Amino acid sequence: MVAVIGAGIGSLGGLLVSFLLNDWTPALVIGAVAGAVIPLIVLGSPGK
């Protein structure tokens, strides 16, 4: 669940960056991946 919410927030951040830089696809994908992975790295795997 944390990864899904993080991916959503990351894609919104990527949307902001892509809007500012006028480059759409890479910023959205990178933002979504970073938003999904970073919380799992910081908080650890679920269930611990």
KEGURO-970786 format. One record per residue: residue in one letter; residue number from 1; y negated, z negated, x negated of N, C-alpha, C in turn. Coordinates in pm, 1 decimal, always signed. Atoms other than C-alpha are relative to their C-alpha. Layout:
BEGIN
   residu   num     nnorth        nup      neast    canorth       caup     caeast     cnorth        cup      ceast
        A   NUM          Y          Z          X          Y          Z          X          Y          Z          X
...
REM end
This chain:
BEGIN
   residu   num     nnorth        nup      neast    canorth       caup     caeast     cnorth        cup      ceast
        M     1     +119.0       +0.0      -82.3       +0.0       +0.0       +0.0     -125.7       +0.0      -86.9
        V     2     +114.4       +4.3      +91.4     -233.7      -78.3     -288.5      -25.2     +137.8      -58.8
        A     3      +16.3     -133.2      +57.0     -166.8     +265.6     -436.7      -61.7      +96.7     +100.1
        V     4      +54.7      -89.4     -102.8     -245.6     +439.9     -107.5     -149.0      -26.3      +20.9
        I     5     +141.8      +34.3      -17.5     -572.1     +252.5      -59.7      -79.3      +37.4     -124.3
        G     6      +66.4      -37.0     +124.6     -659.4     +300.6     -426.7      -19.5     +150.0      -12.5
        A     7      +13.9     -145.3       +3.9     -593.4     +672.6     -399.5     -110.7      +47.2      +92.4
        G     8     +107.4      -36.1      -92.5     -822.8     +693.4      -99.0     -136.7      -31.7      -56.7
        I     9     +128.2      +38.1      +59.7    -1101.4     +505.5     -272.6      -29.9      +87.2     -121.3
        G    10      +19.1      -86.3     +116.9    -1049.0     +707.1     -590.6      -39.1     +141.4      +37.5
        S    11      +37.2     -134.6      -42.2    -1066.7    +1034.6     -402.9     -142.5       +3.2      +55.0
        L    12     +140.5       +6.2      -43.4    -1393.3     +922.6     -242.9      -93.0       -1.8     -120.7
        G    13      +78.0       -1.6     +124.2    -1526.4     +848.9     -591.6       +0.6     +137.5      -63.4
        G    14       -9.1     -136.1      +51.5    -1401.0    +1188.0     -704.5      -83.0      +97.6      +81.1
        L    15      +83.3      -84.3      -84.8    -1574.8    +1347.1     -407.5     -146.7      -14.1      -37.0
        L    16     +137.2      +22.4      +42.8    -1900.5    +1188.6     -516.3      -28.5      +72.8     -131.7
        V    17      +18.1      -67.5     +129.2    -1855.8    +1316.0     -873.1       +0.4     +150.9      +18.0
        S    18       -6.8     -145.2      -19.9    -1756.9    +1662.8     -754.3     -124.5      +51.9      +70.4
        F    19     +124.3      -40.4      -66.6    -2061.8    +1675.9     -527.8     -114.7       +5.4      -99.8
        L    20     +108.7       +4.1      +98.1    -2290.3    +1578.8     -815.3      +13.6     +109.3     -105.5
        L    21      -21.8      -98.3     +106.6    -2130.7    +1822.9    -1062.8      +28.2     +141.0      +52.0
        N    22      -31.6     -129.7      -62.5    -2061.7    +2109.2     -816.9     +131.5      +58.0      -48.6
        D    23     -132.7      -43.2      +42.0    -1699.1    +2124.7     -933.2     +100.8      -78.7      +84.0
        W    24      -70.6      +72.8     -104.5    -1462.1    +2038.2     -649.5     +137.0      -52.5      -36.6
        T    25     -140.3      +40.6       +4.3    -1090.1    +2029.2     -720.1      +35.1     -100.0     -109.9
        P    26      -46.5      +93.6     +103.2    -1046.1    +1855.8    -1058.5      -48.3     -143.8      +21.7
        A    27      +51.4     +135.5      -18.4    -1266.4    +1557.8     -976.3      +72.0      -71.6     +113.3
        L    28      -71.9      +62.4     -110.9    -1088.0    +1494.6     -645.6     +139.6      -43.2      -42.2
        V    29     -136.3      +30.6      +43.5     -743.0    +1508.1     -803.4       +0.0     -113.5     -101.4
        I    30       +7.2     +104.6     +102.6     -838.9    +1295.8    -1104.6      -38.8     -133.5      +63.7
        G    31      +39.8     +122.7      -68.1    -1011.1    +1040.9     -880.3     +113.6      -60.6      +80.5
        A    32     -111.3      +50.3      -80.2     -710.4    +1012.2     -649.9     +110.6      -56.8      -87.9
        V    33     -104.7      +48.9      +90.7     -463.3     +975.5     -936.7      -43.7     -129.6      -67.1
        A    34      +49.4     +121.1      +65.3     -679.3     +720.3    -1116.3       -4.7     -116.5      +99.0
        G    35       +5.5     +105.6     -101.2     -730.8     +525.3     -794.0     +136.6      -53.0      +38.3
        A    36     -134.7      +45.1      -32.1     -357.1     +510.7     -734.4      +65.1      -73.6     -116.7
        V    37      -69.0      +54.3     +116.7     -252.0     +423.7    -1089.9      -66.5     -126.5      -54.0
        I    38      +70.7     +112.5      +61.9     -519.6     +181.5    -1211.8      +29.9     -134.3      +68.4
        P    39      -33.4     +130.9      -60.7     -458.0      -92.9     -949.0     +142.0      -45.9      -32.1
        L    40     -137.1      +37.3      +31.8      -84.7      -82.2    -1022.1      +11.5      -49.7     -143.9
        I    41       -1.7      +44.0     +139.5     -149.1     -118.4    -1394.9      -66.0     -137.6      -12.4
        V    42      +75.0     +126.0      +10.3     -402.2     -399.7    -1350.9      +73.7     -113.9      +71.7
        L    43      -63.3     +105.6      -79.9     -217.7     -593.8    -1078.3     +148.1      -15.9      -26.4
        G    44     -144.6       +4.4      +21.8     +137.5     -517.9    -1189.8      +73.6      +63.1     +115.9
        S    45      -77.5      -64.8     -104.3     +419.9     -381.4     -984.1       +7.4      -90.4     +123.2
        P    46       -6.6      +79.1     -123.6     +447.7     -490.8     -620.2     +124.3      -89.9       +3.7
        G    47     -113.0      +89.7      -15.9     +671.9     -784.4     -540.4      +13.3     -105.7     -107.9
        K    48       -9.7     +101.2     +106.3     +604.0     -991.9     -851.2      -90.9     -115.9      +29.1
REM end
